[in-house]
Amino acid sequence: MDATPIDSITGNAVTPSSQNSEATDAFGLGFESLLRIVLTQLTYQDPLKPMENFEFVSQLAQFSQIQQTQEMARSLETLVSAQATAQAASLLGKEVDIPAGSLTLSGRVTAVSFSNGAPAITIETAEGQTISNINLGSVSQIREGN
């Protein structure tokens, strides 16, 4: 089950980058593109003036760092997604307040849904009205349910 994390300040869904995305440097080149450039450099270098070992090792270290950063970003996306799911599920049975213009809607959370990976809650008000697809970020107060 996929879930899109919610920005705790704005309440907007934070769209994770795709799993196949590449980290880019200041020139907008991905890891594979940079690796191709180094291999091309090695292929066409002047045999009388080979690349310095230090320069070559430095470039390889930079490529390794980019790859590790990509993996860390993917791991963080997974962690944030799991945290958003747990946060939404923890609201079940709780009383919440949601600002709606000049009014504040209050109700008990009866369901959590994941539309396009973003958690949304359903509440039942004291009058028995059911309101669905409420953005998790719109909740202004949480209380223990009765």
C-alpha angles and dihedrals in degrees: 000000000000123000130185114224119241122227104240093214103044099024090226124136113259107220111218116224116252119274090244095053118122129221110247131209128215091287094053094247121140128224094265092050091051091048090052090052092053092047090049089050090052093046095051102032119127107261089215091055107035121184113275114256091232092053092048094048090046091054092048090050090052091051091049090051091052091051092049090049090053091052092047091051091052091049092049091050089054092048094049091048092052091047092052090051092050092046092052094046091050090063094065109120093009125121113242137185121217121188112231109180108293091346132072118219115214127191150130118274106242101169144013120210132184111219110183087346094300116118117240128178134218118213134192114213125216088258090059095253115145118215118189139192097033112168111243090227091062093067108110100179137017125200135174111272122248 
